[in-house]
């Protein structure tokens, strides 16, 4: 194993703050993009359903 303990793993040779913040920012960005896509898809489907029922 490359790390002797969980603390050493989280510290990653004093680069842990950069590594884990990059993971955190990436996770948040992907979650926001996914949520916005799902919400936009629902909105578009609702609008199309309304157009279909109107015509």
BAROMI-97936 format. One record per residue: residue number from 1; x, y, z of N, C-alpha, C, O, CB in turn; residue in one letter. Coordinates in Angstrom, 1 decimal. Each point is the difference from the previous one (the first is absolute). Glycine has a CB too. Layout:
<pt lumse="NUM" n_c1="X" n_c2="Y" n_c3="Z" ca_c1="X" ca_c2="Y" ca_c3="Z" c_c1="X" c_c2="Y" c_c3="Z" o_c1="X" o_c2="Y" o_c3="Z" cb_c1="X" cb_c2="Y" cb_c3="Z" sese="A"/>
...
This chain:
<pt lumse="1" n_c1="0.8" n_c2="-1.2" n_c3="0.0" ca_c1="-0.8" ca_c2="1.2" ca_c3="0.0" c_c1="0.9" c_c2="1.2" c_c3="0.0" o_c1="1.0" o_c2="0.1" o_c3="0.7" cb_c1="-2.9" cb_c2="-1.3" cb_c3="0.5" sese="X"/>
<pt lumse="2" n_c1="1.5" n_c2="2.2" n_c3="-1.9" ca_c1="0.8" ca_c2="1.2" ca_c3="-0.2" c_c1="0.0" c_c2="0.9" c_c3="1.3" o_c1="0.9" o_c2="0.8" o_c3="0.2" cb_c1="-1.3" cb_c2="-0.9" cb_c3="-2.7" sese="X"/>
<pt lumse="3" n_c1="-0.7" n_c2="0.1" n_c3="3.2" ca_c1="-0.1" ca_c2="0.8" ca_c3="1.2" c_c1="-0.1" c_c2="-0.8" c_c3="1.3" o_c1="-0.5" o_c2="-1.1" o_c3="0.0" cb_c1="-0.7" cb_c2="2.8" cb_c3="-1.4" sese="X"/>
<pt lumse="4" n_c1="1.9" n_c2="-1.3" n_c3="2.4" ca_c1="0.0" ca_c2="-0.7" ca_c3="1.3" c_c1="-1.2" c_c2="0.1" c_c3="0.8" o_c1="-0.4" o_c2="-0.9" o_c3="0.8" cb_c1="2.8" cb_c2="1.2" cb_c3="-0.8" sese="X"/>
<pt lumse="5" n_c1="-3.2" n_c2="0.8" n_c3="-0.1" ca_c1="-1.2" ca_c2="0.2" ca_c3="0.8" c_c1="-1.0" c_c2="0.9" c_c3="-0.8" o_c1="0.3" o_c2="0.5" o_c3="-1.1" cb_c1="1.1" cb_c2="-0.7" cb_c3="3.2" sese="X"/>
<pt lumse="6" n_c1="-2.5" n_c2="0.3" n_c3="-1.5" ca_c1="-1.1" ca_c2="0.8" ca_c3="-0.7" c_c1="0.4" c_c2="1.5" c_c3="0.0" o_c1="-0.3" o_c2="0.7" o_c3="-0.9" cb_c1="-1.4" cb_c2="-2.4" cb_c3="1.7" sese="X"/>
<pt lumse="7" n_c1="2.4" n_c2="2.1" n_c3="0.3" ca_c1="0.4" ca_c2="1.4" ca_c3="0.1" c_c1="1.0" c_c2="0.3" c_c3="-1.1" o_c1="0.0" o_c2="1.0" o_c3="-0.6" cb_c1="-0.4" cb_c2="-1.0" cb_c3="3.1" sese="X"/>
<pt lumse="8" n_c1="1.4" n_c2="-1.0" n_c3="-2.7" ca_c1="0.9" ca_c2="0.2" ca_c3="-1.1" c_c1="-0.6" c_c2="0.0" c_c3="-1.4" o_c1="0.4" o_c2="0.8" o_c3="-0.9" cb_c1="1.3" cb_c2="-1.9" cb_c3="2.3" sese="X"/>
<pt lumse="9" n_c1="-2.7" n_c2="0.3" n_c3="-1.5" ca_c1="-0.8" ca_c2="0.0" ca_c3="-1.3" c_c1="-0.7" c_c2="1.3" c_c3="-0.2" o_c1="0.1" o_c2="0.6" o_c3="-1.1" cb_c1="-0.4" cb_c2="-3.1" cb_c3="1.3" sese="X"/>
<pt lumse="10" n_c1="-0.3" n_c2="3.1" n_c3="0.8" ca_c1="-0.8" ca_c2="1.2" ca_c3="-0.1" c_c1="1.0" c_c2="1.2" c_c3="-0.2" o_c1="-0.3" o_c2="0.9" o_c3="-0.8" cb_c1="-1.5" cb_c2="-1.8" cb_c3="2.2" sese="X"/>
<pt lumse="11" n_c1="3.0" n_c2="0.8" n_c3="-0.8" ca_c1="1.0" ca_c2="1.1" ca_c3="-0.2" c_c1="0.6" c_c2="0.0" c_c3="-1.3" o_c1="0.4" o_c2="1.0" o_c3="-0.6" cb_c1="0.0" cb_c2="-1.1" cb_c3="3.0" sese="X"/>
<pt lumse="12" n_c1="-0.2" n_c2="-1.1" n_c3="-3.0" ca_c1="0.7" ca_c2="-0.2" ca_c3="-1.3" c_c1="1.3" c_c2="0.8" c_c3="-0.2" o_c1="0.1" o_c2="0.7" o_c3="-0.9" cb_c1="-2.4" cb_c2="-1.1" cb_c3="0.0" sese="X"/>
<pt lumse="13" n_c1="3.1" n_c2="0.2" n_c3="1.9" ca_c1="1.3" ca_c2="0.7" ca_c3="-0.1" c_c1="-0.1" c_c2="1.5" c_c3="0.0" o_c1="0.7" o_c2="0.7" o_c3="-0.8" cb_c1="0.2" cb_c2="-2.7" cb_c3="-0.4" sese="X"/>
<pt lumse="14" n_c1="-1.8" n_c2="2.5" n_c3="2.0" ca_c1="-0.2" ca_c2="1.5" ca_c3="0.1" c_c1="-0.7" c_c2="0.6" c_c3="-1.2" o_c1="-0.1" o_c2="1.2" o_c3="-0.1" cb_c1="2.1" cb_c2="-1.1" cb_c3="1.6" sese="X"/>
<pt lumse="15" n_c1="-2.5" n_c2="-0.9" n_c3="-2.4" ca_c1="-0.8" ca_c2="0.4" ca_c3="-1.2" c_c1="-1.4" c_c2="-0.3" c_c3="0.2" o_c1="-0.8" o_c2="0.2" o_c3="-1.0" cb_c1="2.8" cb_c2="-0.5" cb_c3="-0.5" sese="X"/>
<pt lumse="16" n_c1="-2.4" n_c2="-0.3" n_c3="2.6" ca_c1="-1.4" ca_c2="-0.4" ca_c3="0.2" c_c1="-1.0" c_c2="1.1" c_c3="-0.2" o_c1="-1.1" o_c2="-0.2" o_c3="-0.5" cb_c1="2.0" cb_c2="-1.5" cb_c3="2.1" sese="X"/>
<pt lumse="17" n_c1="-0.6" n_c2="2.9" n_c3="-1.1" ca_c1="-1.0" ca_c2="1.1" ca_c3="-0.1" c_c1="-0.3" c_c2="0.3" c_c3="-1.5" o_c1="-1.1" o_c2="0.3" o_c3="-0.4" cb_c1="1.9" cb_c2="0.7" cb_c3="2.6" sese="X"/>
<pt lumse="18" n_c1="0.2" n_c2="-1.1" n_c3="-3.0" ca_c1="-0.2" ca_c2="0.3" ca_c3="-1.5" c_c1="-0.7" c_c2="-1.1" c_c3="-0.6" o_c1="-0.9" o_c2="0.2" o_c3="-0.8" cb_c1="3.0" cb_c2="1.1" cb_c3="0.7" sese="X"/>
<pt lumse="19" n_c1="-1.7" n_c2="-2.5" n_c3="0.4" ca_c1="-0.6" ca_c2="-1.2" ca_c3="-0.6" c_c1="-1.5" c_c2="-0.1" c_c3="0.4" o_c1="-0.9" o_c2="-0.2" o_c3="-0.9" cb_c1="3.1" cb_c2="-1.0" cb_c3="0.9" sese="X"/>
<pt lumse="20" n_c1="-2.5" n_c2="1.3" n_c3="1.3" ca_c1="-1.4" ca_c2="-0.2" ca_c3="0.4" c_c1="-0.9" c_c2="1.1" c_c3="-0.4" o_c1="-1.2" o_c2="-0.1" o_c3="-0.2" cb_c1="2.1" cb_c2="-1.2" cb_c3="2.1" sese="X"/>
<pt lumse="21" n_c1="-0.3" n_c2="2.6" n_c3="-1.9" ca_c1="-0.8" ca_c2="1.1" ca_c3="-0.5" c_c1="-0.3" c_c2="-0.2" c_c3="-1.5" o_c1="-1.1" o_c2="0.4" o_c3="-0.4" cb_c1="2.1" cb_c2="1.1" cb_c3="2.2" sese="X"/>
<pt lumse="22" n_c1="-0.1" n_c2="-2.0" n_c3="-2.5" ca_c1="-0.3" ca_c2="-0.2" ca_c3="-1.5" c_c1="-1.1" c_c2="-1.1" c_c3="-0.1" o_c1="-0.9" o_c2="0.2" o_c3="-0.9" cb_c1="3.3" cb_c2="0.4" cb_c3="0.3" sese="X"/>
<pt lumse="23" n_c1="-2.3" n_c2="-1.6" n_c3="1.4" ca_c1="-1.1" ca_c2="-1.0" ca_c3="-0.1" c_c1="-1.3" c_c2="0.6" c_c3="0.4" o_c1="-1.1" o_c2="-0.3" o_c3="-0.6" cb_c1="2.7" cb_c2="-1.5" cb_c3="1.1" sese="X"/>
<pt lumse="24" n_c1="-1.6" n_c2="2.6" n_c3="0.6" ca_c1="-1.3" ca_c2="0.6" ca_c3="0.4" c_c1="-0.6" c_c2="1.0" c_c3="-1.0" o_c1="-1.2" o_c2="-0.1" o_c3="-0.2" cb_c1="2.1" cb_c2="-0.1" cb_c3="2.5" sese="X"/>
<pt lumse="25" n_c1="0.0" n_c2="1.0" n_c3="-2.9" ca_c1="-0.5" ca_c2="1.0" ca_c3="-1.0" c_c1="-0.6" c_c2="-0.8" c_c3="-1.2" o_c1="-1.0" o_c2="0.4" o_c3="-0.5" cb_c1="2.7" cb_c2="1.3" cb_c3="1.3" sese="X"/>
<pt lumse="26" n_c1="-1.0" n_c2="-2.7" n_c3="-1.2" ca_c1="-0.4" ca_c2="-0.8" ca_c3="-1.1" c_c1="-1.4" c_c2="-0.7" c_c3="0.3" o_c1="-0.9" o_c2="0.0" o_c3="-0.9" cb_c1="3.3" cb_c2="-0.4" cb_c3="0.2" sese="X"/>
<pt lumse="27" n_c1="-2.5" n_c2="-0.2" n_c3="1.8" ca_c1="-1.2" ca_c2="-0.6" ca_c3="0.4" c_c1="-1.2" c_c2="1.0" c_c3="0.0" o_c1="-1.1" o_c2="-0.3" o_c3="-0.5" cb_c1="2.4" cb_c2="-1.4" cb_c3="1.9" sese="X"/>
<pt lumse="28" n_c1="-1.1" n_c2="2.8" n_c3="-0.8" ca_c1="-1.0" ca_c2="1.1" ca_c3="0.0" c_c1="-0.4" c_c2="0.4" c_c3="-1.4" o_c1="-1.2" o_c2="0.1" o_c3="-0.3" cb_c1="2.0" cb_c2="0.7" cb_c3="2.6" sese="X"/>
<pt lumse="29" n_c1="0.2" n_c2="-0.6" n_c3="-3.1" ca_c1="-0.3" ca_c2="0.4" ca_c3="-1.4" c_c1="-0.8" c_c2="-1.0" c_c3="-0.7" o_c1="-1.0" o_c2="0.3" o_c3="-0.7" cb_c1="3.1" cb_c2="1.0" cb_c3="0.7" sese="X"/>
<pt lumse="30" n_c1="-1.7" n_c2="-2.6" n_c3="0.1" ca_c1="-0.8" ca_c2="-1.0" ca_c3="-0.7" c_c1="-1.4" c_c2="-0.2" c_c3="0.6" o_c1="-0.9" o_c2="-0.2" o_c3="-0.8" cb_c1="3.1" cb_c2="-1.0" cb_c3="0.4" sese="X"/>
<pt lumse="31" n_c1="-2.3" n_c2="1.4" n_c3="1.7" ca_c1="-1.4" ca_c2="-0.1" ca_c3="0.6" c_c1="-0.9" c_c2="1.1" c_c3="-0.5" o_c1="-1.1" o_c2="-0.2" o_c3="-0.3" cb_c1="2.1" cb_c2="-0.9" cb_c3="2.3" sese="X"/>
<pt lumse="32" n_c1="-0.4" n_c2="2.3" n_c3="-2.1" ca_c1="-0.8" ca_c2="1.2" ca_c3="-0.5" c_c1="-0.4" c_c2="-0.2" c_c3="-1.4" o_c1="-1.1" o_c2="0.3" o_c3="-0.4" cb_c1="2.3" cb_c2="1.2" cb_c3="2.0" sese="X"/>
<pt lumse="33" n_c1="-0.3" n_c2="-1.9" n_c3="-2.5" ca_c1="-0.3" ca_c2="-0.2" ca_c3="-1.4" c_c1="-1.0" c_c2="-1.1" c_c3="-0.1" o_c1="-0.9" o_c2="0.2" o_c3="-0.9" cb_c1="3.2" cb_c2="0.5" cb_c3="0.3" sese="X"/>
<pt lumse="34" n_c1="-2.2" n_c2="-1.8" n_c3="1.3" ca_c1="-1.0" ca_c2="-1.0" ca_c3="-0.1" c_c1="-1.4" c_c2="0.4" c_c3="0.5" o_c1="-1.0" o_c2="-0.2" o_c3="-0.7" cb_c1="2.8" cb_c2="-1.4" cb_c3="1.1" sese="X"/>
<pt lumse="35" n_c1="-1.8" n_c2="2.3" n_c3="0.7" ca_c1="-1.3" ca_c2="0.5" ca_c3="0.5" c_c1="-0.7" c_c2="1.0" c_c3="-1.0" o_c1="-1.2" o_c2="-0.1" o_c3="-0.2" cb_c1="2.1" cb_c2="-0.2" cb_c3="2.6" sese="X"/>
<pt lumse="36" n_c1="-0.1" n_c2="1.2" n_c3="-2.9" ca_c1="-0.5" ca_c2="1.0" ca_c3="-1.0" c_c1="-0.5" c_c2="-0.7" c_c3="-1.2" o_c1="-1.1" o_c2="0.4" o_c3="-0.6" cb_c1="2.7" cb_c2="1.3" cb_c3="1.4" sese="X"/>
<pt lumse="37" n_c1="-0.9" n_c2="-2.8" n_c3="-1.3" ca_c1="-0.5" ca_c2="-0.7" ca_c3="-1.2" c_c1="-1.3" c_c2="-0.7" c_c3="0.3" o_c1="-0.9" o_c2="0.0" o_c3="-0.8" cb_c1="3.3" cb_c2="-0.3" cb_c3="0.1" sese="X"/>
<pt lumse="38" n_c1="-2.5" n_c2="-0.3" n_c3="1.9" ca_c1="-1.2" ca_c2="-0.7" ca_c3="0.3" c_c1="-1.2" c_c2="0.9" c_c3="0.1" o_c1="-1.1" o_c2="-0.2" o_c3="-0.5" cb_c1="2.4" cb_c2="-1.5" cb_c3="1.7" sese="X"/>
<pt lumse="39" n_c1="-1.1" n_c2="2.9" n_c3="-0.5" ca_c1="-1.1" ca_c2="1.0" ca_c3="0.1" c_c1="-0.4" c_c2="0.5" c_c3="-1.3" o_c1="-1.1" o_c2="0.2" o_c3="-0.3" cb_c1="2.0" cb_c2="0.4" cb_c3="2.5" sese="X"/>
<pt lumse="40" n_c1="0.1" n_c2="-0.3" n_c3="-3.1" ca_c1="-0.3" ca_c2="0.6" ca_c3="-1.3" c_c1="-0.7" c_c2="-1.1" c_c3="-0.9" o_c1="-1.0" o_c2="0.4" o_c3="-0.7" cb_c1="3.0" cb_c2="1.1" cb_c3="0.8" sese="X"/>
<pt lumse="41" n_c1="-1.6" n_c2="-2.7" n_c3="0.0" ca_c1="-0.7" ca_c2="-1.1" ca_c3="-0.7" c_c1="-1.5" c_c2="-0.1" c_c3="0.4" o_c1="-0.9" o_c2="-0.2" o_c3="-0.8" cb_c1="3.0" cb_c2="-1.0" cb_c3="0.6" sese="X"/>
<pt lumse="42" n_c1="-2.3" n_c2="1.3" n_c3="1.5" ca_c1="-1.4" ca_c2="0.0" ca_c3="0.5" c_c1="-0.8" c_c2="1.2" c_c3="-0.5" o_c1="-1.2" o_c2="-0.2" o_c3="-0.4" cb_c1="1.9" cb_c2="-1.0" cb_c3="2.4" sese="X"/>
<pt lumse="43" n_c1="-0.1" n_c2="2.3" n_c3="-2.0" ca_c1="-0.7" ca_c2="1.2" ca_c3="-0.5" c_c1="-0.3" c_c2="-0.1" c_c3="-1.5" o_c1="-1.1" o_c2="0.3" o_c3="-0.4" cb_c1="2.3" cb_c2="1.1" cb_c3="2.1" sese="X"/>
<pt lumse="44" n_c1="-0.3" n_c2="-1.9" n_c3="-2.5" ca_c1="-0.2" ca_c2="-0.2" ca_c3="-1.4" c_c1="-1.1" c_c2="-1.0" c_c3="-0.3" o_c1="-0.9" o_c2="0.2" o_c3="-0.8" cb_c1="3.3" cb_c2="0.4" cb_c3="0.4" sese="X"/>
<pt lumse="45" n_c1="-2.4" n_c2="-1.7" n_c3="1.1" ca_c1="-1.0" ca_c2="-1.0" ca_c3="-0.1" c_c1="-1.4" c_c2="0.5" c_c3="0.3" o_c1="-1.0" o_c2="-0.3" o_c3="-0.7" cb_c1="2.7" cb_c2="-1.4" cb_c3="1.2" sese="X"/>
<pt lumse="46" n_c1="-1.8" n_c2="2.5" n_c3="0.6" ca_c1="-1.3" ca_c2="0.6" ca_c3="0.4" c_c1="-0.5" c_c2="1.0" c_c3="-1.1" o_c1="-1.1" o_c2="0.0" o_c3="-0.3" cb_c1="1.8" cb_c2="-0.3" cb_c3="2.7" sese="X"/>
<pt lumse="47" n_c1="0.3" n_c2="1.1" n_c3="-2.9" ca_c1="-0.4" ca_c2="0.9" ca_c3="-1.1" c_c1="-0.5" c_c2="-0.7" c_c3="-1.2" o_c1="-1.0" o_c2="0.4" o_c3="-0.7" cb_c1="2.6" cb_c2="1.3" cb_c3="1.6" sese="X"/>
<pt lumse="48" n_c1="-0.9" n_c2="-2.8" n_c3="-1.3" ca_c1="-0.4" ca_c2="-0.7" ca_c3="-1.2" c_c1="-1.4" c_c2="-0.7" c_c3="0.3" o_c1="-0.8" o_c2="-0.1" o_c3="-1.0" cb_c1="3.3" cb_c2="-0.3" cb_c3="0.4" sese="X"/>
<pt lumse="49" n_c1="-2.7" n_c2="-0.1" n_c3="1.8" ca_c1="-1.3" ca_c2="-0.6" ca_c3="0.3" c_c1="-1.1" c_c2="1.0" c_c3="-0.1" o_c1="-1.1" o_c2="-0.3" o_c3="-0.5" cb_c1="2.3" cb_c2="-1.3" cb_c3="2.0" sese="X"/>
<pt lumse="50" n_c1="-1.0" n_c2="2.8" n_c3="-1.0" ca_c1="-1.0" ca_c2="1.0" ca_c3="-0.1" c_c1="-0.3" c_c2="0.4" c_c3="-1.5" o_c1="-1.1" o_c2="0.2" o_c3="-0.4" cb_c1="1.9" cb_c2="0.7" cb_c3="2.7" sese="X"/>
<pt lumse="51" n_c1="0.3" n_c2="-0.8" n_c3="-3.1" ca_c1="-0.2" ca_c2="0.3" ca_c3="-1.4" c_c1="-0.8" c_c2="-1.1" c_c3="-0.7" o_c1="-0.9" o_c2="0.3" o_c3="-0.8" cb_c1="3.0" cb_c2="1.0" cb_c3="0.8" sese="X"/>
<pt lumse="52" n_c1="-1.8" n_c2="-2.5" n_c3="0.3" ca_c1="-0.7" ca_c2="-1.2" ca_c3="-0.6" c_c1="-1.4" c_c2="0.0" c_c3="0.4" o_c1="-0.9" o_c2="-0.2" o_c3="-0.9" cb_c1="3.0" cb_c2="-1.1" cb_c3="0.9" sese="X"/>
<pt lumse="53" n_c1="-2.4" n_c2="1.6" n_c3="1.2" ca_c1="-1.4" ca_c2="0.0" ca_c3="0.5" c_c1="-0.8" c_c2="1.2" c_c3="-0.6" o_c1="-1.2" o_c2="-0.1" o_c3="-0.2" cb_c1="1.9" cb_c2="-1.1" cb_c3="2.3" sese="X"/>
<pt lumse="54" n_c1="0.0" n_c2="2.3" n_c3="-2.3" ca_c1="-0.6" ca_c2="1.2" ca_c3="-0.5" c_c1="-0.4" c_c2="-0.2" c_c3="-1.5" o_c1="-1.0" o_c2="0.5" o_c3="-0.5" cb_c1="2.3" cb_c2="0.9" cb_c3="2.2" sese="X"/>
<pt lumse="55" n_c1="-0.4" n_c2="-2.1" n_c3="-2.5" ca_c1="-0.2" ca_c2="-0.1" ca_c3="-1.4" c_c1="-0.9" c_c2="-1.2" c_c3="-0.2" o_c1="-0.3" o_c2="-0.3" o_c3="-1.2" cb_c1="2.5" cb_c2="1.3" cb_c3="0.6" sese="X"/>
